[in-house]
């Protein structure tokens, strides 16, 4: 099975240190969001939970 090609980019919006552009690019789709710092942190926490649960369940 081939690995999916997914690119993720995050950059701070100039002039506002609490807003970020979040972009997900696949061969079939591009999604772009402008998110406040609070929402980006919530996404980071959710991703870390999944990664740690997966790692802990494999041991």
N, CA, C, O and CB atoms as a CASP TS submission, in Angstrom:
PFRMAT TS
TARGET T0000
AUTHOR 0000-0000-0000
METHOD Language model
MODEL 1
PARENT N/A
ATOM      1  N   UNK     1       0.845  -1.184   0.000  1.00  0.00           N
ATOM      2  CA  UNK     1       0.000   0.000   0.000  1.00  0.00           C
ATOM      3  C   UNK     1       0.889   1.246   0.000  1.00  0.00           C
ATOM      4  O   UNK     1       1.802   1.360   0.817  1.00  0.00           O
ATOM      5  CB  UNK     1      -0.960  -0.001   1.226  1.00  0.00           C
ATOM      6  N   UNK     2       0.626   2.151  -0.892  1.00  0.00           N
ATOM      7  CA  UNK     2       1.430   3.375  -0.996  1.00  0.00           C
ATOM      8  C   UNK     2       1.080   4.347   0.126  1.00  0.00           C
ATOM      9  O   UNK     2      -0.072   4.449   0.546  1.00  0.00           O
ATOM     10  CB  UNK     2       1.217   4.048  -2.366  1.00  0.00           C
ATOM     11  N   UNK     3       2.085   5.048   0.592  1.00  0.00           N
ATOM     12  CA  UNK     3       1.849   6.064   1.617  1.00  0.00           C
ATOM     13  C   UNK     3       1.163   7.268   0.996  1.00  0.00           C
ATOM     14  O   UNK     3       1.523   7.687  -0.104  1.00  0.00           O
ATOM     15  CB  UNK     3       3.173   6.486   2.295  1.00  0.00           C
ATOM     16  N   UNK     4       0.177   7.831   1.689  1.00  0.00           N
ATOM     17  CA  UNK     4      -0.462   9.034   1.154  1.00  0.00           C
ATOM     18  C   UNK     4       0.498  10.220   1.201  1.00  0.00           C
ATOM     19  O   UNK     4       1.314  10.333   2.116  1.00  0.00           O
ATOM     20  CB  UNK     4      -1.748   9.359   1.940  1.00  0.00           C
ATOM     21  N   UNK     5       0.395  11.085   0.225  1.00  0.00           N
ATOM     22  CA  UNK     5       1.224  12.285   0.178  1.00  0.00           C
ATOM     23  C   UNK     5       0.405  13.425   0.772  1.00  0.00           C
ATOM     24  O   UNK     5      -0.556  13.895   0.163  1.00  0.00           O
ATOM     25  CB  UNK     5       1.691  12.614  -1.293  1.00  0.00           C
ATOM     26  N   UNK     6       0.787  13.858   1.944  1.00  0.00           N
ATOM     27  CA  UNK     6       0.089  14.943   2.627  1.00  0.00           C
ATOM     28  C   UNK     6       1.126  15.936   3.113  1.00  0.00           C
ATOM     29  O   UNK     6       2.099  15.567   3.771  1.00  0.00           O
ATOM     30  CB  UNK     6      -0.781  14.411   3.813  1.00  0.00           C
ATOM     31  N   UNK     7       0.908  17.190   2.784  1.00  0.00           N
ATOM     32  CA  UNK     7       1.783  18.257   3.268  1.00  0.00           C
ATOM     33  C   UNK     7       0.976  19.142   4.210  1.00  0.00           C
ATOM     34  O   UNK     7      -0.178  19.473   3.936  1.00  0.00           O
ATOM     35  CB  UNK     7       2.380  19.093   2.081  1.00  0.00           C
ATOM     36  N   UNK     8       1.591  19.514   5.309  1.00  0.00           N
ATOM     37  CA  UNK     8       0.963  20.397   6.292  1.00  0.00           C
ATOM     38  C   UNK     8       1.895  21.575   6.510  1.00  0.00           C
ATOM     39  O   UNK     8       3.099  21.400   6.702  1.00  0.00           O
ATOM     40  CB  UNK     8       0.665  19.648   7.643  1.00  0.00           C
ATOM     41  N   UNK     9       1.339  22.767   6.479  1.00  0.00           N
ATOM     42  CA  UNK     9       2.135  23.974   6.711  1.00  0.00           C
ATOM     43  C   UNK     9       1.399  24.873   7.692  1.00  0.00           C
ATOM     44  O   UNK     9       0.177  25.015   7.632  1.00  0.00           O
ATOM     45  CB  UNK     9       2.419  24.728   5.378  1.00  0.00           C
ATOM     46  N   UNK    10       2.153  25.469   8.583  1.00  0.00           N
ATOM     47  CA  UNK    10       1.597  26.410   9.561  1.00  0.00           C
ATOM     48  C   UNK    10       2.490  27.637   9.562  1.00  0.00           C
ATOM     49  O   UNK    10       3.714  27.525   9.635  1.00  0.00           O
ATOM     50  CB  UNK    10       1.498  25.772  11.003  1.00  0.00           C
ATOM     51  N   UNK    11       1.877  28.802   9.482  1.00  0.00           N
ATOM     52  CA  UNK    11       2.678  30.030   9.568  1.00  0.00           C
ATOM     53  C   UNK    11       1.890  31.090  10.325  1.00  0.00           C
ATOM     54  O   UNK    11       0.660  31.126  10.290  1.00  0.00           O
ATOM     55  CB  UNK    11       3.070  30.546   8.150  1.00  0.00           C
ATOM     56  N   UNK    12       2.626  31.941  11.001  1.00  0.00           N
ATOM     57  CA  UNK    12       2.018  33.042  11.757  1.00  0.00           C
ATOM     58  C   UNK    12       1.600  34.136  10.787  1.00  0.00           C
ATOM     59  O   UNK    12       2.322  34.440   9.838  1.00  0.00           O
ATOM     60  CB  UNK    12       3.005  33.605  12.829  1.00  0.00           C
ATOM     61  N   UNK    13       0.443  34.721  11.022  1.00  0.00           N
ATOM     62  CA  UNK    13      -0.057  35.817  10.200  1.00  0.00           C
ATOM     63  C   UNK    13       0.689  37.096  10.598  1.00  0.00           C
ATOM     64  O   UNK    13       0.773  37.428  11.780  1.00  0.00           O
ATOM     65  CB  UNK    13      -1.612  35.990  10.367  1.00  0.00           C
ATOM     66  N   UNK    14       1.229  37.811   9.602  1.00  0.00           N
ATOM     67  CA  UNK    14       1.954  39.057   9.888  1.00  0.00           C
ATOM     68  C   UNK    14       1.016  40.058  10.558  1.00  0.00           C
ATOM     69  O   UNK    14      -0.139  40.213  10.163  1.00  0.00           O
ATOM     70  CB  UNK    14       2.553  39.664   8.584  1.00  0.00           C
ATOM     71  N   UNK    15       1.532  40.720  11.564  1.00  0.00           N
ATOM     72  CA  UNK    15       0.783  41.766  12.240  1.00  0.00           C
ATOM     73  C   UNK    15      -0.124  41.276  13.348  1.00  0.00           C
ATOM     74  O   UNK    15      -0.702  42.086  14.072  1.00  0.00           O
ATOM     75  CB  UNK    15      -0.021  42.499  11.258  1.00  0.00           C
ATOM     76  N   UNK    16      -0.265  39.934  13.500  1.00  0.00           N
ATOM     77  CA  UNK    16      -1.099  39.399  14.576  1.00  0.00           C
ATOM     78  C   UNK    16      -0.472  38.094  15.053  1.00  0.00           C
ATOM     79  O   UNK    16      -0.628  37.053  14.415  1.00  0.00           O
ATOM     80  CB  UNK    16      -2.580  39.175  14.098  1.00  0.00           C
ATOM     81  N   UNK    17       0.224  38.153  16.157  1.00  0.00           N
ATOM     82  CA  UNK    17       0.961  36.984  16.639  1.00  0.00           C
ATOM     83  C   UNK    17       0.052  35.899  17.207  1.00  0.00           C
ATOM     84  O   UNK    17       0.538  34.831  17.581  1.00  0.00           O
ATOM     85  CB  UNK    17       1.953  37.406  17.689  1.00  0.00           C
ATOM     86  N   UNK    18      -1.251  36.146  17.281  1.00  0.00           N
ATOM     87  CA  UNK    18      -2.183  35.145  17.803  1.00  0.00           C
ATOM     88  C   UNK    18      -3.021  34.486  16.713  1.00  0.00           C
ATOM     89  O   UNK    18      -3.947  33.736  17.024  1.00  0.00           O
ATOM     90  CB  UNK    18      -3.096  35.780  18.819  1.00  0.00           C
ATOM     91  N   UNK    19      -2.717  34.749  15.437  1.00  0.00           N
ATOM     92  CA  UNK    19      -3.457  34.141  14.332  1.00  0.00           C
ATOM     93  C   UNK    19      -2.477  33.379  13.437  1.00  0.00           C
ATOM     94  O   UNK    19      -1.373  33.850  13.162  1.00  0.00           O
ATOM     95  CB  UNK    19      -4.235  35.224  13.513  1.00  0.00           C
ATOM     96  N   UNK    20      -2.896  32.206  12.994  1.00  0.00           N
ATOM     97  CA  UNK    20      -2.040  31.337  12.206  1.00  0.00           C
ATOM     98  C   UNK    20      -2.778  30.822  10.975  1.00  0.00           C
ATOM     99  O   UNK    20      -3.980  30.559  11.018  1.00  0.00           O
ATOM    100  CB  UNK    20      -1.542  30.168  13.054  1.00  0.00           C
ATOM    101  N   UNK    21      -2.035  30.684   9.877  1.00  0.00           N
ATOM    102  CA  UNK    21      -2.564  30.055   8.675  1.00  0.00           C
ATOM    103  C   UNK    21      -2.159  28.584   8.721  1.00  0.00           C
ATOM    104  O   UNK    21      -0.983  28.261   8.883  1.00  0.00           O
ATOM    105  CB  UNK    21      -2.036  30.762   7.366  1.00  0.00           C
ATOM    106  N   UNK    22      -3.124  27.712   8.581  1.00  0.00           N
ATOM    107  CA  UNK    22      -2.925  26.274   8.654  1.00  0.00           C
ATOM    108  C   UNK    22      -3.368  25.703   7.312  1.00  0.00           C
ATOM    109  O   UNK    22      -4.528  25.860   6.931  1.00  0.00           O
ATOM    110  CB  UNK    22      -3.720  25.630   9.858  1.00  0.00           C
ATOM    111  N   UNK    23      -2.455  25.034   6.582  1.00  0.00           N
ATOM    112  CA  UNK    23      -2.746  24.530   5.247  1.00  0.00           C
ATOM    113  C   UNK    23      -2.463  23.030   5.189  1.00  0.00           C
ATOM    114  O   UNK    23      -1.421  22.565   5.652  1.00  0.00           O
ATOM    115  CB  UNK    23      -1.914  25.285   4.183  1.00  0.00           C
ATOM    116  N   UNK    24      -3.407  22.279   4.612  1.00  0.00           N
ATOM    117  CA  UNK    24      -3.245  20.841   4.379  1.00  0.00           C
ATOM    118  C   UNK    24      -3.377  20.627   2.876  1.00  0.00           C
ATOM    119  O   UNK    24      -4.365  21.044   2.270  1.00  0.00           O
ATOM    120  CB  UNK    24      -4.310  19.980   5.190  1.00  0.00           C
ATOM    121  N   UNK    25      -2.386  19.979   2.277  1.00  0.00           N
ATOM    122  CA  UNK    25      -2.390  19.771   0.832  1.00  0.00           C
ATOM    123  C   UNK    25      -2.232  18.279   0.542  1.00  0.00           C
ATOM    124  O   UNK    25      -1.320  17.625   1.048  1.00  0.00           O
ATOM    125  CB  UNK    25      -1.256  20.592   0.146  1.00  0.00           C
ATOM    126  N   UNK    26      -3.140  17.756  -0.283  1.00  0.00           N
ATOM    127  CA  UNK    26      -3.050  16.390  -0.791  1.00  0.00           C
ATOM    128  C   UNK    26      -3.101  16.482  -2.322  1.00  0.00           C
ATOM    129  O   UNK    26      -3.359  17.559  -2.859  1.00  0.00           O
ATOM    130  CB  UNK    26      -4.218  15.469  -0.217  1.00  0.00           C
ATOM    131  N   UNK    27      -2.863  15.389  -3.021  1.00  0.00           N
ATOM    132  CA  UNK    27      -2.962  15.453  -4.481  1.00  0.00           C
ATOM    133  C   UNK    27      -4.364  15.835  -4.986  1.00  0.00           C
ATOM    134  O   UNK    27      -4.513  16.298  -6.117  1.00  0.00           O
ATOM    135  CB  UNK    27      -2.567  14.118  -5.068  1.00  0.00           C
ATOM    136  N   UNK    28      -5.374  15.642  -4.151  1.00  0.00           N
ATOM    137  CA  UNK    28      -6.754  15.877  -4.580  1.00  0.00           C
ATOM    138  C   UNK    28      -7.413  17.083  -3.937  1.00  0.00           C
ATOM    139  O   UNK    28      -8.491  17.492  -4.368  1.00  0.00           O
ATOM    140  CB  UNK    28      -7.570  14.675  -4.290  1.00  0.00           C
ATOM    141  N   UNK    29      -6.796  17.665  -2.917  1.00  0.00           N
ATOM    142  CA  UNK    29      -7.473  18.699  -2.158  1.00  0.00           C
ATOM    143  C   UNK    29      -6.471  19.625  -1.465  1.00  0.00           C
ATOM    144  O   UNK    29      -5.381  19.208  -1.074  1.00  0.00           O
ATOM    145  CB  UNK    29      -8.409  18.070  -1.133  1.00  0.00           C
ATOM    146  N   UNK    30      -6.865  20.873  -1.327  1.00  0.00           N
ATOM    147  CA  UNK    30      -6.100  21.820  -0.525  1.00  0.00           C
ATOM    148  C   UNK    30      -7.084  22.515   0.408  1.00  0.00           C
ATOM    149  O   UNK    30      -8.070  23.093  -0.048  1.00  0.00           O
ATOM    150  CB  UNK    30      -5.324  22.856  -1.427  1.00  0.00           C
ATOM    151  N   UNK    31      -6.819  22.461   1.717  1.00  0.00           N
ATOM    152  CA  UNK    31      -7.649  23.134   2.711  1.00  0.00           C
ATOM    153  C   UNK    31      -6.798  24.159   3.438  1.00  0.00           C
ATOM    154  O   UNK    31      -5.673  23.875   3.849  1.00  0.00           O
ATOM    155  CB  UNK    31      -8.272  22.118   3.714  1.00  0.00           C
ATOM    156  N   UNK    32      -7.342  25.337   3.588  1.00  0.00           N
ATOM    157  CA  UNK    32      -6.609  26.433   4.219  1.00  0.00           C
ATOM    158  C   UNK    32      -7.510  27.055   5.271  1.00  0.00           C
ATOM    159  O   UNK    32      -8.673  27.360   5.006  1.00  0.00           O
ATOM    160  CB  UNK    32      -6.148  27.499   3.167  1.00  0.00           C
ATOM    161  N   UNK    33      -6.961  27.243   6.473  1.00  0.00           N
ATOM    162  CA  UNK    33      -7.699  27.814   7.581  1.00  0.00           C
ATOM    163  C   UNK    33      -6.883  28.920   8.222  1.00  0.00           C
ATOM    164  O   UNK    33      -5.654  28.854   8.243  1.00  0.00           O
ATOM    165  CB  UNK    33      -8.060  26.738   8.611  1.00  0.00           C
ATOM    166  N   UNK    34      -7.546  29.920   8.737  1.00  0.00           N
ATOM    167  CA  UNK    34      -6.899  30.909   9.594  1.00  0.00           C
ATOM    168  C   UNK    34      -7.463  30.666  10.986  1.00  0.00           C
ATOM    169  O   UNK    34      -8.666  30.783  11.220  1.00  0.00           O
ATOM    170  CB  UNK    34      -7.149  32.409   9.094  1.00  0.00           C
ATOM    171  N   UNK    35      -6.561  30.326  11.904  1.00  0.00           N
ATOM    172  CA  UNK    35      -6.973  29.900  13.238  1.00  0.00           C
ATOM    173  C   UNK    35      -6.332  30.758  14.321  1.00  0.00           C
ATOM    174  O   UNK    35      -5.184  31.181  14.180  1.00  0.00           O
ATOM    175  CB  UNK    35      -6.618  28.436  13.458  1.00  0.00           C
ATOM    176  N   UNK    36      -7.068  31.019  15.406  1.00  0.00           N
ATOM    177  CA  UNK    36      -6.455  31.693  16.547  1.00  0.00           C
ATOM    178  C   UNK    36      -5.545  30.724  17.296  1.00  0.00           C
ATOM    179  O   UNK    36      -5.699  29.506  17.197  1.00  0.00           O
ATOM    180  CB  UNK    36      -7.539  32.263  17.492  1.00  0.00           C
ATOM    181  N   UNK    37      -4.617  31.267  18.030  1.00  0.00           N
ATOM    182  CA  UNK    37      -3.647  30.470  18.795  1.00  0.00           C
ATOM    183  C   UNK    37      -4.342  29.425  19.674  1.00  0.00           C
ATOM    184  O   UNK    37      -3.883  28.286  19.763  1.00  0.00           O
ATOM    185  CB  UNK    37      -2.778  31.390  19.669  1.00  0.00           C
ATOM    186  N   UNK    38      -5.438  29.805  20.316  1.00  0.00           N
ATOM    187  CA  UNK    38      -6.152  28.890  21.211  1.00  0.00           C
ATOM    188  C   UNK    38      -6.625  27.638  20.465  1.00  0.00           C
ATOM    189  O   UNK    38      -6.490  26.529  20.981  1.00  0.00           O
ATOM    190  CB  UNK    38      -7.352  29.604  21.855  1.00  0.00           C
ATOM    191  N   UNK    39      -7.175  27.801  19.265  1.00  0.00           N
ATOM    192  CA  UNK    39      -7.655  26.666  18.492  1.00  0.00           C
ATOM    193  C   UNK    39      -6.491  25.807  18.007  1.00  0.00           C
ATOM    194  O   UNK    39      -6.589  24.580  18.014  1.00  0.00           O
ATOM    195  CB  UNK    39      -8.492  27.146  17.303  1.00  0.00           C
ATOM    196  N   UNK    40      -5.402  26.425  17.590  1.00  0.00           N
ATOM    197  CA  UNK    40      -4.230  25.678  17.146  1.00  0.00           C
ATOM    198  C   UNK    40      -3.669  24.842  18.296  1.00  0.00           C
ATOM    199  O   UNK    40      -3.257  23.702  18.087  1.00  0.00           O
ATOM    200  CB  UNK    40      -3.151  26.637  16.599  1.00  0.00           C
ATOM    201  N   UNK    41      -3.650  25.395  19.496  1.00  0.00           N
ATOM    202  CA  UNK    41      -3.187  24.645  20.667  1.00  0.00           C
ATOM    203  C   UNK    41      -4.108  23.471  20.973  1.00  0.00           C
ATOM    204  O   UNK    41      -3.630  22.401  21.350  1.00  0.00           O
ATOM    205  CB  UNK    41      -3.093  25.564  21.887  1.00  0.00           C
ATOM    206  N   UNK    42      -5.425  23.649  20.818  1.00  0.00           N
ATOM    207  CA  UNK    42      -6.365  22.547  21.039  1.00  0.00           C
ATOM    208  C   UNK    42      -6.127  21.425  20.028  1.00  0.00           C
ATOM    209  O   UNK    42      -6.183  20.247  20.380  1.00  0.00           O
ATOM    210  CB  UNK    42      -7.822  23.050  20.944  1.00  0.00           C
ATOM    211  N   UNK    43      -5.862  21.792  18.774  1.00  0.00           N
ATOM    212  CA  UNK    43      -5.555  20.786  17.754  1.00  0.00           C
ATOM    213  C   UNK    43      -4.266  20.049  18.094  1.00  0.00           C
ATOM    214  O   UNK    43      -4.187  18.830  17.946  1.00  0.00           O
ATOM    215  CB  UNK    43      -5.441  21.439  16.368  1.00  0.00           C
ATOM    216  N   UNK    44      -3.263  20.782  18.546  1.00  0.00           N
ATOM    217  CA  UNK    44      -1.984  20.161  18.911  1.00  0.00           C
ATOM    218  C   UNK    44      -2.179  19.154  20.038  1.00  0.00           C
ATOM    219  O   UNK    44      -1.631  18.052  19.991  1.00  0.00           O
ATOM    220  CB  UNK    44      -0.959  21.233  19.330  1.00  0.00           C
ATOM    221  N   UNK    45      -2.952  19.526  21.043  1.00  0.00           N
ATOM    222  CA  UNK    45      -3.205  18.638  22.180  1.00  0.00           C
ATOM    223  C   UNK    45      -3.942  17.384  21.727  1.00  0.00           C
ATOM    224  O   UNK    45      -3.609  16.281  22.161  1.00  0.00           O
ATOM    225  CB  UNK    45      -4.016  19.368  23.268  1.00  0.00           C
ATOM    226  N   UNK    46      -4.945  17.538  20.855  1.00  0.00           N
ATOM    227  CA  UNK    46      -5.698  16.386  20.359  1.00  0.00           C
ATOM    228  C   UNK    46      -4.798  15.434  19.573  1.00  0.00           C
ATOM    229  O   UNK    46      -4.903  14.217  19.722  1.00  0.00           O
ATOM    230  CB  UNK    46      -6.864  16.851  19.480  1.00  0.00           C
ATOM    231  N   UNK    47      -3.914  15.983  18.736  1.00  0.00           N
ATOM    232  CA  UNK    47      -2.992  15.157  17.955  1.00  0.00           C
ATOM    233  C   UNK    47      -2.024  14.422  18.873  1.00  0.00           C
ATOM    234  O   UNK    47      -1.765  13.235  18.676  1.00  0.00           O
ATOM    235  CB  UNK    47      -2.215  16.018  16.944  1.00  0.00           C
ATOM    236  N   UNK    48      -1.487  15.116  19.875  1.00  0.00           N
ATOM    237  CA  UNK    48      -0.550  14.484  20.803  1.00  0.00           C
ATOM    238  C   UNK    48      -1.222  13.358  21.579  1.00  0.00           C
ATOM    239  O   UNK    48      -0.601  12.321  21.814  1.00  0.00           O
ATOM    240  CB  UNK    48       0.023  15.521  21.773  1.00  0.00           C
ATOM    241  N   UNK    49      -2.473  13.540  21.978  1.00  0.00           N
ATOM    242  CA  UNK    49      -3.197  12.471  22.703  1.00  0.00           C
ATOM    243  C   UNK    49      -3.279  11.212  21.848  1.00  0.00           C
ATOM    244  O   UNK    49      -3.004  10.111  22.326  1.00  0.00           O
ATOM    245  CB  UNK    49      -4.627  12.939  23.097  1.00  0.00           C
ATOM    246  N   UNK    50      -3.655  11.377  20.590  1.00  0.00           N
ATOM    247  CA  UNK    50      -3.779  10.228  19.700  1.00  0.00           C
ATOM    248  C   UNK    50      -2.423   9.556  19.504  1.00  0.00           C
ATOM    249  O   UNK    50      -2.334   8.329  19.547  1.00  0.00           O
ATOM    250  CB  UNK    50      -4.364  10.655  18.344  1.00  0.00           C
ATOM    251  N   UNK    51      -1.379  10.332  19.293  1.00  0.00           N
ATOM    252  CA  UNK    51      -0.052   9.756  19.085  1.00  0.00           C
ATOM    253  C   UNK    51       0.422   8.990  20.319  1.00  0.00           C
ATOM    254  O   UNK    51       0.977   7.899  20.187  1.00  0.00           O
ATOM    255  CB  UNK    51       0.953  10.856  18.733  1.00  0.00           C
ATOM    256  N   UNK    52       0.214   9.537  21.505  1.00  0.00           N
ATOM    257  CA  UNK    52       0.654   8.868  22.723  1.00  0.00           C
ATOM    258  C   UNK    52      -0.194   7.640  23.004  1.00  0.00           C
ATOM    259  O   UNK    52       0.338   6.630  23.464  1.00  0.00           O
ATOM    260  CB  UNK    52       0.600   9.827  23.909  1.00  0.00           C
ATOM    261  N   UNK    53      -1.500   7.692  22.744  1.00  0.00           N
ATOM    262  CA  UNK    53      -2.338   6.508  22.956  1.00  0.00           C
ATOM    263  C   UNK    53      -1.928   5.396  22.026  1.00  0.00           C
ATOM    264  O   UNK    53      -1.853   4.242  22.447  1.00  0.00           O
ATOM    265  CB  UNK    53      -3.814   6.840  22.753  1.00  0.00           C
ATOM    266  N   UNK    54      -1.659   5.708  20.763  1.00  0.00           N
ATOM    267  CA  UNK    54      -1.250   4.694  19.800  1.00  0.00           C
ATOM    268  C   UNK    54       0.073   4.055  20.228  1.00  0.00           C
ATOM    269  O   UNK    54       0.220   2.833  20.181  1.00  0.00           O
ATOM    270  CB  UNK    54      -1.122   5.307  18.392  1.00  0.00           C
ATOM    271  N   UNK    55       1.027   4.879  20.642  1.00  0.00           N
ATOM    272  CA  UNK    55       2.324   4.359  21.062  1.00  0.00           C
ATOM    273  C   UNK    55       2.177   3.477  22.311  1.00  0.00           C
ATOM    274  O   UNK    55       2.779   2.406  22.387  1.00  0.00           O
ATOM    275  CB  UNK    55       3.303   5.521  21.338  1.00  0.00           C
ATOM    276  N   UNK    56       1.373   3.929  23.294  1.00  0.00           N
ATOM    277  CA  UNK    56       1.199   3.171  24.530  1.00  0.00           C
ATOM    278  C   UNK    56       0.492   1.842  24.284  1.00  0.00           C
ATOM    279  O   UNK    56       0.788   0.850  24.951  1.00  0.00           O
ATOM    280  CB  UNK    56       0.416   3.993  25.544  1.00  0.00           C
ATOM    281  N   UNK    57      -0.441   1.814  23.331  1.00  0.00           N
ATOM    282  CA  UNK    57      -1.176   0.581  23.039  1.00  0.00           C
ATOM    283  C   UNK    57      -0.326  -0.417  22.273  1.00  0.00           C
ATOM    284  O   UNK    57      -0.635  -1.608  22.296  1.00  0.00           O
ATOM    285  CB  UNK    57      -2.434   0.892  22.248  1.00  0.00           C
ATOM    286  N   UNK    58       0.733   0.014  21.595  1.00  0.00           N
ATOM    287  CA  UNK    58       1.590  -0.886  20.839  1.00  0.00           C
ATOM    288  C   UNK    58       2.616  -1.581  21.722  1.00  0.00           C
ATOM    289  O   UNK    58       3.166  -2.610  21.328  1.00  0.00           O
ATOM    290  CB  UNK    58       2.291  -0.129  19.740  1.00  0.00           C
ATOM    291  N   UNK    59       2.885  -1.049  22.896  1.00  0.00           N
ATOM    292  CA  UNK    59       3.910  -1.618  23.769  1.00  0.00           C
ATOM    293  C   UNK    59       3.451  -2.913  24.400  1.00  0.00           C
ATOM    294  O   UNK    59       4.197  -3.525  25.165  1.00  0.00           O
ATOM    295  CB  UNK    59       4.290  -0.631  24.849  1.00  0.00           C
TER
END
